[in-house]
Amino acid sequence: MQVKRFVAKDMRRALEMVRQALGEEAIIHSSRRVKDGVELLTSVAGSTFTEPKPTPEVESAPSSAPPSESPAPVQTGRDIAAQIELASQRLAARELAEASADEYLRKDQVVNAGIRVRSAVAQTPTSLPTAAPEADRPRTAQTAAERYGLAEPLAQSKSSDDIELLHEEIAQMRLILEEQLGRLGAAARGPGSKQTSAIGQRLERMGFSAKVADATLRRPLNNRMLAKAWPEAMARLAHAIPVMDEDITANGGVFAFVGPTGAGKTTTVAKLAARYVMEHGADKVALVTNDTQRLGGQDQLRSIARILQVPLRVVDENNSLSAVLRSLRNCELVLIDTAGLRAGDPALKTGMQELANIRSVQSLLVLPANSQAQVLKAALHSYQTAALTACIITKLDEAASLGEAVDCAMQARLPIAYTCDGQEVPYDIEQARGHKLISKAAQLIQQSSSRQAVNG
């Protein structure tokens, strides 16, 4: 077949040249920036395209774009490739018409092949629109797809049908590519719709295990379009997250905070103690620590107790936990800060068993969101001897993803009582809510993807 090359100053002129020379059935196989402007490689529809060798003029413009590669087949590879090509044609044609050549054609970038000239030229405006400054854009209600990071907001002048179609294409493209390039956990789920498989893959990228993803998608989703099915899956997952129905420390009680070193136990104790003092007074709160092994392990808690003007009691060989708690029976809220011990330490099992034997003590496991899934599971296994009542997820402000910590609580069926999103006492703590956790998890993974795109 004959491949023709067209070079023009801008994309609009290049498209017009192709239309005049080859007609509206011509196909654009690639386009990229060259020293004279924009280069299009085209052919007539109905024949197979073979990439021609670059001409000397093209060689003069250095190209850093890697050769295009066929995507690795996942399940039905041909079907997925066909869907990607179809969505690429539609999306690329729209971008050619609505974005400037500088914005669409990165330097020496070859775009997806197979764009129909007829659709591209028909939609090309006489003057390319200029994006309004961010501050001048009206604040409009976000769609569900935008909230969960599947689509970028579009200009309000477009019809709702066009917006919905474009959202669907972007969502399908992104999720299918994530499915191919990410882990192969979706393949283990067995045969199913591409929609379910792609959403399951995205859940796993957020840090959720295949087990939780499968449970979320076991029942068919009501929406067939990915842009709508994704928020539906998020809502279903949010409903499945175990959370405490009440603010468990608001009405007092005895609570022990257990967890690995550096999880944020002492800071969490400080936040809850300060909050209670502000509402009920310093005479209603007491702090307890059993951290006698670390050098200076009590110093931070002593400073907190002094600032809040509340008593601090130390559990050691001369003062058992039971005796200390009896001495504080007139306090409404008693918070016990425990030492973080390594897994396998005999003192860890002994200390957790002591907490479990005192019926008035409710043990709360502190899980740092910035830890790996295996570290969180190991912590859960090590501290479950304490007869855990609930858990607290900390360090959300330092985490790249949140799914691992939430998944750990879900699989253990351990309710989440609070989340901590910063170091400020007493403000950076709030009662856990399923929908907020999922929104935060989606936000973190979107931020991570954006950083990778910028750095990549």
Secondary structure as UniProt FT lines:
FT   STRAND          4..8
FT   HELIX           11..22
FT   TURN            24..25
FT   STRAND          26..34
FT   TURN            35..36
FT   STRAND          37..44
FT   TURN            45..46
FT   HELIX           56..59
FT   HELIX           77..98
FT   HELIX           101..104
FT   TURN            107..108
FT   STRAND          115..116
FT   HELIX           117..122
FT   HELIX           134..136
FT   HELIX           144..147
FT   TURN            148..149
FT   TURN            156..157
FT   HELIX           160..181
FT   HELIX           185..189
FT   HELIX           194..205
FT   TURN            206..207
FT   HELIX           210..216
FT   HELIX           226..240
FT   TURN            248..251
FT   STRAND          253..258
FT   TURN            261..262
FT   HELIX           265..280
FT   HELIX           282..284
FT   STRAND          285..289
FT   TURN            295..298
FT   HELIX           299..308
FT   STRAND          312..314
FT   TURN            317..318
FT   HELIX           321..327
FT   TURN            328..330
FT   STRAND          333..337
FT   TURN            343..344
FT   HELIX           346..357
FT   TURN            359..360
FT   STRAND          361..368
FT   TURN            369..370
FT   HELIX           373..383
FT   HELIX           384..386
FT   STRAND          388..394
FT   HELIX           396..398
FT   HELIX           403..412
FT   STRAND          416..420
FT   TURN            425..427
FT   STRAND          429..431
FT   HELIX           434..455
//
